[in-house]
Amino acid sequence: MKAIAQNAPGGPDTLAVMELETPQPGPGELLVEVLAASLNPVDYKVMGGGHPAWTYPHVPGVDAAGIVHAIGEGVEGWKVGDRIVFHRDFTKQGVCAEYAVTTAHTAALLPESISFTDAAAFPCAGLTAYQVLVRKMKAEAGQSILIHAGAGGVGGYAIQIAKALGLEPIYSTASSANADYVKSLGADVVIDYRVEHVLSRIMALTDGMGVDLILNTVNRASSQDDLSALAFGGQLACIAGAPETVADFQPSSKSFTLHKLMLGGAMGSGNRKAEEDIARMSEEFLSWMEDGRIRPLEQEMITLEEVPSALKRLSERHVRGKIVVQMK
């Protein structure tokens, strides 16, 4: 099969298109003909140092959609030809290839009304946003929220979910070039983080009260500032580095809840319930896409050969929406 892979740990420039042996599904697994795969920050963040569980050549990618090609022993509820979307365990071989294997209990059936490219674009980013707002924060209508990096994958889906849940106002950060795009997703106010101090602007906009919820997808330094931007009893969710001084930041005037999340942590954890929840959340997310509460993010379509340069741009945080690899 045709795939893009690296022969040893290294940056995106170590990737090359190769002919690899088509994998076979083991017990409880599905072999999927991949029609679309999307790129995520985890792809470039881990490949530089590699992972102890990886074998080489290693194929990157954790999100894909396609058609069930073969079924492993003991699998029930699936048949060859089913349309499918899945989030792959990043410690295993990835999905930027013509065929990929996934565990049957973590995959979701893809409705005919949703394209393979739209489906491949959501799992890692969309389910992270969904898990934060719906499962962890249990966000409610009328709460205010700050969503960092609204032009990115997680931020873009989170804004739409917040809008669907009735949160208001929805504040987000983005460059001025992406401000209109982020507002089109549902943000009420967009703060240009390049020229404005986000904490100061939030406190000014909220008359010094802060916001009820914050989703930080950026870094540890900005999440430290976020603690001061929370309203009393607020919640902060971090997926790119938690504040360093949480233990000391609990004055009598402030009470908050901190969530540290990594969607991929459930995959391969051995916790069957947590793994199966990936499939349940995918089904819920797909239903929201079907009824229009969540629309597909802006997508840039690329080929396998373009994956290295696309990952480099992704690492520089200059990508709007999602990058999707079309296999055919």
ZAKOLLO-289128 format. One line per 2 residues: number of its first residue (from 1); their letters; for each residue x, y, z of N, C-alpha, C. Coordinates in pm, whole numbers, plus 32768, in hexadecimal, padded with zeros to 4 digits. Each point is the difference from the previous one (the first is absolute). Layout:
ZAKOLLO-289128
NUM = A = X Y Z X Y Z X Y Z ~ ...
***
This chain:
ZAKOLLO-289128
1 = MK = 8055 7F89 8000 7FAB 8077 8000 8058 807D 8000 ~ 7FC8 806E 7FD1 8045 807F 8000 7FEA 8046 8086
3 = AI = 806A 8035 8039 7FF7 8045 8081 806E 8067 8008 ~ 7FF5 805B 8062 806F 8059 801F 8032 7FD8 8089
5 = AQ = 8084 7FF5 800F 8037 7FCC 807C 808D 8033 8015 ~ 8034 7FEB 8079 8089 8024 8021 804A 7F82 802E
7 = NA = 8081 7FF7 7FE1 8050 7F8C 8025 8043 800C 8087 ~ 7FF8 8078 803B 803C 8018 8083 7FC3 8080 8037
9 = PG = 800D 8018 8085 7FCA 807C 8038 803B 807B 7FBB ~ 7FAF 8068 7FF3 802D 807B 7FC1 7F8A 8058 7FDE
11 = GP = 801D 8075 7FC7 7F98 805E 7FDC 7FB5 7FD8 7F83 ~ 7FA2 8054 7FD4 7FB0 7FE2 7F89 8054 7FE5 7F83
13 = DT = 8077 803B 7FF9 8053 7FEC 7F89 8037 7F73 7FF5 ~ 7FF1 7FAE 8068 802E 7F75 7FFA 7F97 7FA4 7FC4
15 = LA = 7F89 8035 7FE4 7F95 7FB0 7FC6 8014 7FF0 7F69 ~ 7FD9 7F8C 7FCD 8009 7FE7 7F71 7F91 7F9F 7FD8
17 = VM = 7FD1 800C 7F86 7F9B 7FA3 7FCC 8043 7F7A 7FE5 ~ 7FC4 7F95 8032 803A 7F7A 7FF4 7F94 7F9A 7FD9
19 = EL = 802E 7F8D 7FD2 7FA9 7F8D 7FEC 8015 7FA4 8078 ~ 7F97 7FEC 804F 8008 7FAE 8077 7F9E 7F8A 7FF5
21 = ET = 8017 7F9C 804F 7FA6 7F8D 8002 7F7A 8028 803D ~ 7F95 7FD6 7FC2 7F7B 801E 8035 7FEB 7FB8 8084
23 = PQ = 7FD9 8047 806B 7FEC 7FBE 8081 7F87 7FA5 7FFE ~ 7FFB 7FA6 8060 7F8F 7FA5 800D 7FBF 8013 8088
25 = PG = 7F7C 7FF8 8007 7FBC 8015 8081 8011 7F88 805C ~ 801E 801C 807E 8008 7F98 8065 7F79 7FEF 8043
27 = PG = 7FF9 7FB1 8069 7F82 7FEF 804A 7FCB 8086 8031 ~ 7F80 8019 7FE7 7FC1 807C 802E 8020 8079 7FAB
29 = EL = 803E 7FEC 7F8D 802B 8071 7FAD 7FBB 8001 7F78 ~ 8007 8075 7FBF 7FCE 8014 7F79 8071 8031 7FA6
31 = LV = 8004 7FCE 7F86 8059 8039 7F9B 7FAD 805F 7FAC ~ 802D 807E 7FF9 7FB3 8069 7FBC 804A 8031 7F85
33 = EV = 7FB9 8008 7F90 8036 8045 7F8C 7FEF 8096 801A ~ 806F 8045 8015 7FFC 808D 8026 7FE5 8056 7F85
35 = LA = 7F97 8051 8008 7FE0 805C 7F94 8025 808F 8022 ~ 8008 801F 8082 8029 8086 802C 803D 7FF5 808B
37 = AS = 8067 804F 8019 8040 8007 8084 8020 8091 801D ~ 7FFD 8027 807F 8020 808B 8022 807D 8006 8056
39 = LN = 8042 8073 7FFB 807A 8016 804D 7FE0 8048 8082 ~ 804D 7FE0 8069 7FED 803B 8085 8088 801F 803E
41 = PV = 8004 805D 8062 807F 8020 8040 804A 7F88 803A ~ 7FB6 7F9B 8031 8042 7F8B 8039 805A 7FBB 7F99
43 = DY = 7FDF 800F 7F80 804F 7FBE 7F97 8090 8032 7FFD ~ 8013 8085 8006 8088 8034 7FFC 8040 8004 808A
45 = KV = 7FB0 8009 806A 8038 800A 8086 8044 7F7E 802C ~ 7FCC 7F8F 7FD6 8036 7F80 802C 806A 7FC9 7FA1
47 = MG = 7FF5 801E 7F7F 805A 7FC0 7FA0 8093 8028 8013 ~ 8017 8075 803A 808A 802D 8012 8051 7FA5 805A
49 = GG = 7FC4 7FD5 806E 8046 7FA7 805C 7FD6 7F6F 7FF4 ~ 7F97 7FEA 7FB2 7FCC 7F78 7FF2 7FB7 7FD3 807E
51 = HP = 7FD5 7F84 8001 7FBB 7FC6 8072 8036 7F73 8015 ~ 8011 7FD6 807E 8039 7F7B 801A 7FB3 7F8D 7FBF
53 = AW = 7F7E 8015 7FE9 7FB0 7F94 7FC6 8005 7FFC 7F68 ~ 803C 8065 7FC1 7FFF 8005 7F6F 8064 7F9F 7FC2
55 = TY = 7FDC 7FCC 7F8B 805D 7FB7 7FAA 800D 8051 7F7F ~ 806F 7FEF 7FBD 8019 804F 7F87 8009 7FA6 7F86
57 = PH = 7FD5 8033 7F8B 7FCE 8086 7FE6 7F7D 801B 804C ~ 7FF4 807C 8033 7F87 8025 804B 7FAB 8061 7FAF
59 = VP = 7F7E 7FE3 7FFB 7F9F 8052 7FB9 7FBC 805E 8064 ~ 7FFE 8084 7FE8 7FBD 805E 805C 7F6A 8007 7FE6
61 = GV = 7FBC 8049 8057 7F71 801A 7FED 7FA8 7FB3 8060 ~ 7F9D 8046 803A 7FA6 7FBE 8060 7F6D 800A 7FDA
63 = DA = 7FDC 8053 7F9E 7F74 8012 7FDB 7FE8 7FD7 7F6F ~ 7F9A 7FAD 7FE9 7FE5 7FD5 7F77 7F6F 7FD7 7FEE
65 = AG = 7FD8 7FFD 7F82 7F7D 7FCE 7FDA 8011 7FAC 7F81 ~ 7FB0 7F98 7FF5 800D 7FAA 7F8C 7F99 7F91 8003
67 = IV = 8023 7F8F 7FC1 7FA3 7F90 7FEF 803D 7F82 803D ~ 7FB2 7FB7 804C 8030 7F83 803C 8023 7F9E 7F91
69 = HA = 807D 7FD1 8001 8032 7FA7 7F97 8009 7F6F 802E ~ 801F 7FED 807F 800A 7F78 8038 7FE4 8008 8096
71 = IG = 7FD2 7F90 8038 7FD6 7FFC 808D 804D 7F94 804A ~ 8035 8026 8075 804C 7FA3 8051 7FA8 7FA2 8051
73 = EG = 803F 7F9E 803A 7FB9 7F9A 804E 7FB8 803F 8078 ~ 7F85 7FD4 8017 7FB6 802B 8076 7FB8 8084 7FF2
75 = VE = 8007 803F 7F8C 7FBF 8082 7FED 7F6D 7FEC 7FDC ~ 7FAA 8047 8046 7F71 7FFC 7FE4 7FCD 808E 7FE5
77 = GW = 7F96 8008 7FB1 7FC2 8081 7FE7 8037 804C 7F89 ~ 8066 7FCB 7FBF 8039 8040 7F8A 8000 7F9F 7F8C
79 = KV = 7FFA 8036 7F86 8009 7FAD 7F89 8057 8045 7F97 ~ 8038 7FB2 7FA8 8051 8037 7F93 7FA9 8061 7FAF
81 = GD = 8036 8075 7FE2 7FB8 8065 7FB3 7FC5 806F 8054 ~ 8000 7FEF 8085 7FCC 806A 8058 8055 807E 7FF5
83 = RI = 7FBE 8073 7FFF 8045 8080 8006 8024 801A 8092 ~ 807B 802E 8019 8031 8004 8089 8058 8079 8018
85 = VF = 8002 8032 807B 805B 8069 802A 803C 7FD5 8084 ~ 8082 801E 8015 8040 7FD2 807B 8076 8057 8027
87 = HR = 801E 7FFA 8083 8075 8041 803B 805F 7F92 8029 ~ 8079 7FFF 7FCA 805E 7F93 8013 8059 8018 807A
89 = DF = 8023 7F96 8045 8062 8005 806D 8087 802C 7FC6 ~ 8036 8072 8030 807A 8036 7FC3 807C 7FAC 801D
91 = TK = 7FF6 7F9E 8059 8073 7FA8 8018 8008 7F91 7F97 ~ 7F9B 7FF7 7FAA 7FFD 7F9B 7F96 8020 803F 7F79
93 = QG = 8006 7FAD 7F99 8011 8034 7F78 7F8C 805A 7FDD ~ 801F 806F 7FBA 7F9C 8065 7FE5 7FAE 7FEA 7F83
95 = VC = 7FBD 806B 7FD5 7F97 7FF5 7F9B 8021 8044 7F7B ~ 8075 803D 7FF3 8022 8043 7F82 8033 7F98 7F9D
97 = AE = 7FA6 7FA8 7FD9 801F 7F90 7FA8 7F80 7FD2 7FBD ~ 800E 7FAC 7F9B 7F89 7FD0 7FBA 7FAA 7FA4 8057
99 = YA = 8041 7FBE 8061 7FB6 7FA9 805C 8034 8015 808E ~ 7FA6 7FF3 8062 8027 800D 808C 7FA7 7FA6 8054
101 = VT = 8036 7FD6 8071 7FB6 7FAB 805E 7FD1 8054 8076 ~ 7F89 7FE2 8031 7FCE 8040 8079 7FB3 7F9B 8054
103 = TA = 7FF2 801D 8080 7FAF 7FAA 8057 7F6D 8018 7FE1 ~ 7FB3 7F95 7FF6 7F74 800A 7FD7 7FAC 804E 8064
105 = HT = 8021 7FF3 8082 7FAB 803E 8066 8016 8095 8012 ~ 8062 8039 7FB8 8018 8091 800A 7FD2 804A 7F83
107 = AA = 7FCE 7FB9 7F9C 7FD9 803E 7F81 7F6B 8021 7FFF ~ 7FDA 8059 7FA6 7F73 8028 7FF4 7FD3 7FF3 7F6F
109 = LL = 7F81 7FDA 7FEF 7FC5 7FF6 7F7B 7FEA 808B 7FC7 ~ 802A 8015 7F85 7FF7 8082 7FC0 7F80 800A 7FAD
111 = PE = 7FA6 805E 8021 7F86 8010 7FB2 801E 8026 7F6F ~ 7FA8 7FD9 7FA5 8012 801E 7F73 8002 8095 7FE5
113 = SI = 7FBF 804E 8056 7FF5 8090 7FE9 8080 804D 801F ~ 8063 7FBE 803D 807D 8043 8025 8072 7FC6 7FAD
115 = SF = 804E 8056 7FC1 806B 7FD3 7FA8 8075 7FC6 804F ~ 8053 7FB4 7FBC 8076 7FC6 8040 8060 806D 802D
117 = TD = 800E 806A 7FB1 805D 806B 8025 7FCD 804D 8079 ~ 7F7E 801C 8005 7FC9 8046 8074 800C 7FAB 807D
119 = AA = 7FEE 7F7D 7FF1 8009 7FA7 8073 808F 7FF4 8032 ~ 805E 7FF1 7FA5 808D 7FF0 8028 8034 807A 8048
121 = AF = 7FC4 8073 7FE9 8032 807D 8039 7FDB 8013 8093 ~ 7FA1 7FB0 8036 7FD1 8024 8086 8034 7FB0 8078
123 = PC = 8026 7F81 7FF7 8010 7FB3 807D 805A 803E 806A ~ 807F 8014 7FE6 805B 8030 8068 7FD7 808B 8031
125 = AG = 7FEB 805D 7FA5 7FDE 8089 8026 7F71 800B 8031 ~ 7FA2 7FCA 7FB5 7F73 800D 8023 7FDB 7FB8 807F
127 = LT = 8034 7F87 8012 7FDF 7FB4 8079 8043 803B 807C ~ 8074 803D 7FED 8040 8046 8071 7FA7 8072 802E
129 = AY = 7FD0 8050 7FA1 7FA6 8070 8022 7F80 7FCD 803F ~ 7FC8 7F96 7FC9 7F83 7FC8 8032 8014 7FC7 808D
131 = QV = 806D 7FB9 8014 801C 7FC7 8084 800F 806D 8069 ~ 8045 806D 7FDC 8015 806E 805E 7F7B 8040 8028
133 = LV = 7FB4 802F 7F9C 7F89 8050 801E 7F8B 7FAC 8032 ~ 7FEA 7F8C 7FC2 7F89 7FB1 8021 8018 7F9F 8073
135 = RK = 806F 7FB6 7FFA 8016 7F97 8063 8040 8035 8080 ~ 8066 8054 7FF4 804B 802D 8076 7FC5 807D 8040
137 = MK = 7FF0 806A 7FB1 7FCE 807D 8037 7F68 8000 8015 ~ 7FBB 7FAA 7FB3 7F6D 7FFD 8004 7FC9 808E 7FED
139 = AE = 8031 803F 7F97 7FDE 808C 7FE3 7F6A 8014 7FF0 ~ 7FD0 8072 8031 7F71 801E 7FFE 7FE7 8086 7FBD
141 = AG = 7F88 800E 7FC9 7FD8 807C 7FBE 800F 8076 8060 ~ 8033 806D 7FCB 800F 8079 804F 8089 8012 803D
143 = QS = 8052 7F96 8001 8088 800E 8034 8057 8045 7F98 ~ 8061 804D 802F 805F 8041 7FA6 807A 7FA6 7FF0
145 = IL = 8044 800D 7F8E 8072 7FA9 7FE5 8069 8048 7FAD ~ 807E 7FE2 801D 8072 802B 7FAF 803C 7F85 7FC0
147 = IH = 8009 8000 7F7C 8039 7F90 7FB6 807A 8034 7FB5 ~ 8075 7FD1 8028 807B 802C 7FBE 800B 7FC1 7F74
149 = AG = 8046 8046 7FA8 8020 7FCC 7F7A 7F83 7FD3 7FB5 ~ 7FA2 805B 7FEF 7F82 7FDD 7FC1 8009 7FD9 7F6F
151 = AG = 806E 8022 7FBD 800F 7FDC 7F72 8036 7F72 7FEF ~ 802D 7FC3 806D 8037 7F79 7FF9 7F93 7F96 8006
153 = GV = 802B 7F82 8000 7FA1 7F92 7FFF 7FAD 7FF6 807F ~ 8042 7FF2 8074 7FB7 7FF5 807E 7FAE 807E 801A
155 = GG = 803F 8073 7FEF 7FBB 807E 8018 7F88 8014 7FA5 ~ 800F 7FDE 7F82 7F93 8012 7FA0 7F87 7FAB 801F
157 = YA = 8018 7F82 8026 7F90 7FAA 8026 7FC5 802C 8086 ~ 8057 802B 805F 7FD1 8028 8084 7FA3 8079 7FF7
159 = IQ = 801F 805E 7FA9 7FAA 8075 7FF0 7F74 7FD5 7FD3 ~ 7FFB 7FA5 7FA1 7F7F 7FD2 7FCD 7FB1 7FB3 806B
161 = IA = 8046 7FAE 804D 7FBD 7FB6 806A 7FCB 8060 806A ~ 8052 8064 8024 7FD6 8064 8062 7F83 8049 7FD0
163 = KA = 7FFE 8022 7F81 7F8D 8045 7FC6 7F84 7FA7 8005 ~ 8012 7F81 7FDE 7F8F 7FA2 8001 7FC8 7FEC 808C
165 = LG = 8056 8009 8064 7FD6 7FEE 808B 7FC5 807E 803D ~ 8009 806F 7FB9 7FC6 807D 8031 805C 8051 8059
167 = LE = 8082 7FE8 7FFB 805D 804F 804F 800A 808D 7FC6 ~ 8010 8063 8059 8011 808A 7FD3 8031 8059 8073
169 = PI = 8053 8062 7FDF 8041 8012 7F7E 806D 7F96 7FEA ~ 8021 7FED 7F81 806E 7FA7 7FDB 8075 8058 7FD4
171 = YS = 806A 8000 804F 807A 804A 7FDF 8064 7F9E 7FC3 ~ 804E 802F 7FA1 8067 7FAB 7FC6 807A 8054 7FDB
173 = TA = 8072 7FBD 7FF1 8079 8044 7FD4 8024 7FD0 7F74 ~ 8034 805C 7FB0 802B 7FE0 7F77 8048 807A 7FC9
175 = SS = 8049 7FEC 7F95 8040 8071 7FBE 7F95 8052 7FB9 ~ 801F 807B 7FE0 7F9E 8055 7FBD 7FD8 7FC7 7F78
177 = AN = 805C 7FB7 7FC0 7FE2 7FC5 7F7E 7F94 7F95 800A ~ 7FF4 7FC2 8075 7F9E 7F94 8013 7F85 802C 804E
179 = AD = 7FF8 807F 8024 7F93 802F 8057 7F76 7FE7 7FC3 ~ 7FEE 8023 7F82 7F7D 7FEE 7FC1 7FDB 7F6C 7FF8
181 = YV = 8062 7FAD 7FE2 7FE7 7F6F 7FFA 7FD2 7FCB 8088 ~ 8044 8029 806A 7FDE 7FD1 8087 7F76 8032 8029
183 = KS = 7FDD 807A 7FDA 7F7A 8034 801D 7F96 7FB1 7FB2 ~ 8023 7FD4 7F87 7F9F 7FB3 7FB0 7FE1 7F7A 8041
185 = LG = 8059 7FCF 8055 7FE9 7F83 8047 7FA6 8013 8079 ~ 7FF3 807D 802E 7FA8 801B 8071 803A 8053 806F
187 = AD = 807D 802B 7FF5 803C 8052 806A 7FC2 808C 8000 ~ 7FE6 8033 8077 7FC8 8086 800D 806C 806C 7FFD
189 = VV = 8071 7FE4 803E 806F 805E 8006 8081 7FB5 7FE1 ~ 8051 8034 7FA6 8081 7FC4 7FDE 806F 805E 802C
191 = ID = 805C 7FCD 8050 806F 804F 8035 807E 7FDE 7FB1 ~ 8040 8064 7FC7 807C 7FEA 7FB5 8072 7FF1 8064
193 = YR = 8028 7F84 8019 8066 7FE3 8065 8089 803B 7FDC ~ 8012 8026 7F83 8081 8035 7FD6 8015 8091 802B
195 = VE = 7F92 8049 800F 800C 808E 8022 7FBA 8024 8082 ~ 7FB0 7FA5 8037 7FB9 801C 807C 802A 7FA0 806F
197 = HV = 7FFB 802F 807C 8019 7FA9 8073 7F7C 7FBC 8021 ~ 7FFA 7F7E 7FEB 7F81 7FB8 8007 7FC0 800D 808A
199 = LS = 804E 7FEC 806B 7FC9 8008 8087 7FC4 808A 801A ~ 8049 806A 7FDD 7FD0 8088 8018 7F7E 801A 7FB3
201 = RI = 7FFC 7FD0 7F83 7F89 8017 7FAE 7F87 7FB5 8039 ~ 8015 7F85 802C 7F91 7FB2 8039 7FCA 8044 807E
203 = MA = 8059 802D 8055 7FD4 8040 807C 7FB6 8083 7FE3 ~ 802B 8047 7F99 7FBB 807B 7FDA 7F75 7FE2 7FC7
205 = LT = 7FF9 7F97 7FAE 7F80 7FDC 7FC3 7F9B 7FCB 8065 ~ 8031 7FC8 806E 7FA7 7FC4 8064 7FF4 8054 807F
207 = DG = 802A 807D 7FF7 7FFB 805B 8074 8048 7FC6 8079 ~ 806F 7FBB 7FE4 8054 7FCB 806B 7FD0 7F7E 803C
209 = MG = 7F93 7FC7 7FCC 7FC8 7F85 8039 8041 7F82 7FC9 ~ 8034 8004 7F87 8037 7F8A 7FC1 7F95 7FAD 7FBC
211 = VD = 8029 7F8F 7FC5 7FA3 7FA9 7FB7 7FEA 7F7E 8049 ~ 7F91 7FBF 7FE3 7FDC 7F84 8045 8056 7F89 7FD4
213 = LI = 801E 7FFA 7F80 8047 7F8E 7FC8 8071 802F 7FA5 ~ 806F 7FB7 8001 806F 801D 7FA5 8036 7F7D 7FC7
215 = LN = 8012 7FFC 7F7F 8042 7F8F 7FBD 8083 8034 7FC7 ~ 8070 7FCE 8037 8084 802B 7FD2 8040 7F93 7FAC
217 = TV = 801D 8021 7F83 803E 7FA2 7FA3 808C 802D 7FD8 ~ 8037 8063 804A 807A 8042 7FD2 807E 7FD3 8048
219 = NR = 8010 8029 807F 807A 7FDD 8049 7FEF 801A 8095 ~ 8067 7FD9 804B 7FFD 800B 8092 7FFC 8093 802E
221 = AS = 8049 8057 7FBB 8007 808C 8029 7F77 8043 7FF9 ~ 7FB9 7FEB 7F93 7F7D 803F 7FF3 7F9B 7FC2 805E
223 = SQ = 800D 7F7F 801D 7FA4 7FC1 805F 8016 8036 808D ~ 807A 802C 801D 801A 803F 8083 7FB0 8082 800B
225 = DD = 8001 8050 7F96 7FB0 807A 7FFD 7F6B 7FE2 800C ~ 7FD7 7F8F 7FC6 7F72 7FDD 7FFF 7FC7 7FF0 808D
227 = LS = 8052 7FD5 805D 7FD0 7FF3 8089 7FC8 8085 8034 ~ 8044 806B 7FDD 7FD5 8086 802C 7F89 8032 7FB0
229 = AL = 7FE4 7FC1 7F8D 7F90 802B 7FAD 7F80 7FB6 8021 ~ 8006 7F9F 805D 7F8B 7FB2 8025 7FA7 804A 8062
231 = AF = 7F7F 7FF3 7FEE 7FA0 8031 8063 7FFF 7FA0 8076 ~ 7FC5 802A 806F 7FF6 7FAA 8076 7FB6 7F7F 7FDA
233 = GG = 803B 7F8F 8027 7FC3 7F7F 7FE0 8015 7FD5 7F71 ~ 8059 8046 7FB7 8015 7FE2 7F73 804C 7F7E 7FE8
235 = QL = 8008 7FDA 7F81 8046 7F86 7FD8 8063 801F 7F91 ~ 8079 7FC8 800D 8069 800F 7F9B 8027 7F75 7FCE
237 = AC = 7FFA 7FED 7F7E 802A 7F82 7FC2 807C 801A 7FAC ~ 8068 7FB0 8012 807F 8011 7FB8 8022 7F82 7FB2
239 = IA = 8023 8011 7F83 802C 7F8D 7FB0 808E 8013 7FCB ~ 8041 806F 8026 8088 8019 7FCF 805A 8034 806F
241 = GA = 7FE6 7FD7 807B 8053 802C 806F 7FAF 8046 806B ~ 7FFD 7FC9 8079 7FB5 803B 806F 8053 806A 8046
243 = PE = 7FC0 8059 804C 804C 8065 804C 8061 7FBE 8061 ~ 8071 8043 8018 8066 7FC6 8058 7FE3 8015 8094
245 = TV = 7FB7 806A 8021 7FF0 8024 808D 7F6F 7FF3 802F ~ 7FBC 7F97 7FD4 7F74 7FEC 8027 7FF4 7FF0 8097
247 = AD = 805B 7FB7 803E 7FF6 7FE4 8090 8002 8081 8052 ~ 8047 8065 7FD2 800B 807D 804B 7F93 8065 7FDA
249 = FQ = 7FB8 7FE2 7F94 7F9F 8061 7FCE 7F74 7FD9 802E ~ 7FE3 8016 807E 7F7B 7FE2 8034 7FDB 8066 806B
251 = PS = 8001 8081 7FDF 7FDC 8066 8062 7F6D 7FF2 8028 ~ 7FDB 803D 806E 7F78 7FF2 8034 7F97 8035 7F9F
253 = SK = 802A 805A 7FA7 7FA1 803C 7FA3 7FF2 7FB1 7F7F ~ 8047 7F91 7FF6 7FFE 7FB5 7F83 7FF0 7F6A 801B
255 = SF = 7FA8 7FC2 7FB6 7FEE 7F6F 8006 7FF2 7FD0 7F71 ~ 8044 7F96 7FDB 7FFC 7FD5 7F75 8018 7F6A 7FF6
257 = TL = 7FE4 7FCB 7F89 801A 7F74 7FE2 805D 7FFA 7F88 ~ 8067 7FAC 8009 8060 7FF1 7F93 7FF1 7F76 7FC1
259 = HK = 7FF7 7FFD 7F7C 7FF9 7F83 7FB5 807B 7FF6 7FA7 ~ 8049 7F93 800A 8072 7FE7 7FA7 7FDA 7F89 7FA7
261 = LM = 7FFA 8018 7F7E 7FC9 7F9A 7FA7 805E 7FDA 7F8F ~ 7FF8 7F82 7FD8 8040 7FD0 7F87 7FA9 7F8F 7FCC
263 = LG = 7FB6 801A 7F94 7FA2 7F9F 7FCB 8042 7F7A 7FE5 ~ 8078 8006 7FC6 8045 7F84 7FDC 8028 7FAB 8077
265 = GA = 7FFB 8038 8079 8025 7FB4 8076 7FA6 7F88 8017 ~ 7F84 8008 7FCF 7FA2 7F91 8011 8023 7F8C 7FA4
267 = MG = 8037 801E 7F8C 801F 7F99 7F9E 8075 7FAA 802F ~ 7FEC 7F80 7FFE 806B 7FA5 8028 801A 8000 8095
269 = SG = 7FA6 803D 804F 8014 800A 8091 7FDF 7F7E 8047 ~ 7FB8 7FA9 7FBC 7FD2 7F86 8041 7F7B 8014 8048
271 = NR = 7FD1 807C 8005 7F80 8020 803D 7F95 7FF6 7F93 ~ 7FBD 7F8F 7FFB 7FA0 7FE7 7F95 7F91 8068 7FFE
273 = KA = 7FCF 8028 8075 7F95 8062 8006 802C 8085 7FC4 ~ 807A 802D 8021 8033 807E 7FCA 8014 7FF7 7F6A
275 = EE = 802F 7F8D 7FD0 8014 7FEE 7F70 7F7A 8000 7FB6 ~ 7F9F 7FBB 8037 7F7D 7FFB 7FBF 7FBD 8089 7FFE
277 = DI = 8024 8054 8060 7FC6 8086 8005 802C 8055 7F89 ~ 8075 7FDF 7FC6 802C 8045 7F87 7F99 7FEB 7F91
279 = AR = 7FD1 7F83 7FF2 7F9B 7FE2 7F9B 7F7C 8045 801F ~ 7FD8 7FFF 8080 7F81 8041 8025 8005 8096 7FE4
281 = MS = 806F 8040 8026 800B 808F 7FE5 8001 801C 7F6A ~ 803E 7FA7 7FB3 8002 8011 7F6E 7F72 7FFC 7FC8
283 = EE = 7FB0 7FA2 8031 7F76 7FF4 7FD2 7FB0 807D 8024 ~ 8014 8033 8078 7FBA 8079 802B 802C 8078 7FAA
285 = FL = 8082 8009 7FE9 8036 806E 7FAF 7FC7 7FF9 7F73 ~ 7FFD 7F8A 7FC6 7FCB 7FEF 7F78 7F6D 8028 7FF8
287 = SW = 7FB4 7FE2 8069 7F73 8027 8000 7FF1 8097 8002 ~ 805B 8046 8045 7FFE 8092 8001 8026 8037 7F77
289 = ME = 8059 7FBA 7FBA 8023 802A 7F79 7F88 7FEC 7FA2 ~ 7FBB 7F90 8012 7F8D 7FE3 7FA9 7F92 8068 800E
291 = DG = 7FE6 802D 807B 7F92 805F 8012 802C 8092 7FF6 ~ 8081 8018 7FDF 802E 8086 7FE3 8032 8050 8077
293 = RI = 8000 7FC5 8078 8034 804A 8072 8097 8015 7FF6 ~ 8045 7FA2 7FC0 8090 800C 7FE5 8015 7FF1 7F6B
295 = RP = 8045 805F 7FC5 801E 7FF4 7F72 8095 7FE0 7FEF ~ 8024 7FC2 7F90 808D 7FE0 7FE9 8056 807D 8002
297 = LE = 8078 7FF5 8038 805B 8071 7FFF 803A 8012 7F74 ~ 8035 8077 7FE8 8045 8019 7F82 806F 7F99 7FEF
299 = QE = 800B 7FC8 7F89 8061 7F95 7FE8 805D 8021 7F8C ~ 807E 7FD9 8013 8063 8007 7F95 801D 7F71 7FD5
301 = MI = 7FE6 7FDF 7F83 8014 7F78 7FCE 808D 7FEF 7FC9 ~ 8043 7F96 8029 8088 7FE6 7FD1 800E 7F6D 7FD7
303 = TL = 8071 7FE1 7FC2 8023 7F77 7FDD 8063 7FC9 8066 ~ 801C 7F7F 7FF8 8064 7FC4 8058 8088 8045 7FF2
305 = EE = 8023 8020 7F85 8082 803F 7FE7 800C 8088 8045 ~ 7F92 8041 801C 8002 8084 803D 7FFA 7FFE 8098
307 = VP = 7FF9 7F8A 803C 7FF5 7FF5 8091 8077 8040 8049 ~ 807E 7FE9 7FD8 8070 803D 804A 7FF8 8098 8009
309 = SA = 7FE6 8044 7F91 7FF9 8091 8003 7F86 8030 804E ~ 7F93 7FB5 7FFA 7F88 8026 804A 8016 7FF3 8096
311 = LK = 8046 7F97 802B 801D 7FF0 808E 805C 806F 8032 ~ 805C 802A 7FAC 8058 806E 8027 7FAF 8080 8017
313 = RL = 7FA3 801D 7FA5 7FAC 8076 8011 7FA8 7FF4 807C ~ 7FCF 7F88 8019 7FAD 7FE8 8076 804F 801B 807F
315 = SE = 807F 7FD9 8002 8054 8015 8076 801C 8094 8017 ~ 7FF5 8051 7F98 8016 8090 800C 7F80 804A 8025
317 = RH = 7F93 7FB5 8012 7F7E 8034 802D 7FC9 806B 7FA2 ~ 8011 7FE8 7F7E 7FCC 8060 7F9E 7F96 7FBE 7FA6
319 = VR = 7FB8 7F9F 8037 7F9D 7FB7 7FB2 7F74 8022 8033 ~ 7FA6 801C 7FA6 7F75 801B 8025 7FAB 7F84 7FE3
321 = GK = 7FAF 7FD8 8061 7FAD 7F8B 7FEA 8051 7F80 8008 ~ 7FEA 7FA8 7F9F 8040 7F7C 8000 8043 7FE3 7F79
323 = IV = 806C 7FB1 8008 8042 7FCE 7F87 7FD8 7F6F 7FEE ~ 7FCA 7FDF 7F8C 7FCD 7F7A 7FE4 804B 7FC2 7F8B
325 = VQ = 802E 7F85 8015 8046 7FB5 7F97 7F99 7FAD 7FB5 ~ 7FF2 801A 7F7F 7FA6 7FAF 7FAD 804F 7F8E 7FC3
327 = MK = 7FD7 7F85 801E 8048 7F8D 7FD0 7FDD 7FE0 7F6E ~ 7F86 8023 7FD9 7FD7 7FE7 7F75 7FB5 8079 7FCB
***
